[in-house]
Amino acid sequence: MNFVNPMADIKELDLKTQNYTMSGVNDEGSKSGDDAIKVLSADGLEVTIDFTVFLG
């Protein structure tokens, strides 16, 4: 038996490990297209950064 305070705000959370990939490859990750980050290096050259974030 569980007692729940009727004034409490209860939210269900997904506890599984999730990941989000940002990649320059068009069909990699959850978003289609190129969503990699493009930055300039100290000498002015453009660098494309692909990365994956694990949430969990």
Summary of the structure (lengths in Angstrom):
residues: 56
radius of gyration: 19.8
end to end distance: 29.2
largest distance: 65.3
contacts: 77
relative contact order: 0.30
helix: 0%
strand: 32%
